[in-house]
Amino acid sequence: MRLRLTDGTPQTRELVMWPLDAPTDLPCAADESGPLCDRAASIADVTKRFGPEVGDMADEQLEECGQNAPKPGDTQTCDHKVPAPMTLFAGFGHMHLLGRAIKVELNPGTPNAKVVLDVPQFDFDNQRLVTLPSPVEIGPEDTLRLTCTHDAGLRKRLPQLSKLPPRYVVWGDGTSDEMCIGIMTVSPRKS
C-alpha cells in the first residue's frame, strides 16, 4: 500500500461515506419450511447470534423507512431524504450471498429522476466503489431511494448455505444473513 500526503488547498473537499440502508424481509422459498421460516423466530435467532443491536435492526429499519409493517418479498426499498447540501461522487452496494441487484435512484418518480448507482448483477466477491460519470449536487429537497433484490433460491445452490436450515432472512451480520446498504461517497457543501 502506498499513502501519499499533500497539503490541502481551498479546493480540497472532505469526503465522507453516507450509508443508506433498507430492510431485508426475505421469506423462505415456496418449497421450504421450518421453524426459522417465521420472521419473529428468525429475528430471535439473529439476536441470539449477534446481540440486541443487530436483532433490533429489522424493526428499526421499518420505522426509519416509514413502513408500518414488513413487506416480505424479494425486493425491498427505502427512501432517504438528503439532510443537507452535498455533492455525490460515488457509491457501492453491500449485500451478502443472497443478493442479486442493488440500485440507488435520485428523486424517483419525478422528471429529474436519475440512477446514481446500479449493480444489476450483484457479486458478493466483487463489491467495489463505482464513481459517477460526473459529480451530482444534492440537497434537502432531494430523496435517494435504495432498492435491493435478494433470491432465497440461491440458498440451495451455494455450498456455504446449502446445509443450513431454511429461514426467513432478516438483517444480520453473518454472510448467511442479509443486508441492503448503498454506501455513498459525498462531500458536504456550504449552501
NORCORLIN-V911649 format. One line per field, one symbol per residue. ss: DSSP state (h for helix, s for strand, l for the rest). psi: psi as a letter, one per 30 degrees, with the letter a starting at -180 (. if undefined). A space follows every 10 residues. Layout:
ss = ???
psi = ???
//
This chain:
ss = llllllllll lllllsssss sllllsllll llllhhhlhh hhhhhhhhhh lhhhhlhhhh hhhhllllll llllssssss sllllsssss ssssllllss ssssssllll lllssssssl lllhhhllls ssssssssll llssssssss lllhhhhlll llllllllsl sllllllsll ssssssssll l
psi = kkkkklkllf fkkkklkjkk llljijllle glllegfkee eeeeeeeeef lfeeefeeee eeeeggkflk iklfkklkkj kkflklkkel llkkabfgke lkkkkkhkgl fgkkkfkjif ikjeghklkj kleklkklaf flkkkkkkkl jfffeffkef ffflkkljkl klflffallj kjjkjlkklk .
//
